Amino acid sequence: MATKKQTSVSDQATDAAWRNLIELAGDPAATRGSLKSRIATERRTDKKLDGRSLRRTGRTVQQNVRLRLETTAEIKNIAEAQGWLVGEVIEQAIEALKVQLQKQSDTA
């Protein structure tokens, strides 16, 4: 025989506190139902994210690369001197390399 989980006093107090905050924010319709049931409903309606959708939204991807110690130090020094992130140093280097390669192909 299954027993119903008792709602603790702290859960009830938390729900009441959230209802008060929501009412103060001017959305009394949002106070219908308990906080837990609203959260559960919101979770069910969320889309499942995969790698393709993350790339479309401009999220970053981690890239692990093995570099010589000197190269890593140089990248960090440039980033610090320019006030950039390490990723920005690499992006700038790629853009400069593209320009250099384009010039080489134009002269060939």
Secondary structure by P-SEA (a helix, b strand, c coil): ccccccccaaaaaaaaaaaaaaaaacccccccccaaaaaaaaaaacccccaaaaaaabbbbbbbbbbcaaaaaaaaaaaaaacccaaaaaaaaaaaaaaaaaaaaaac
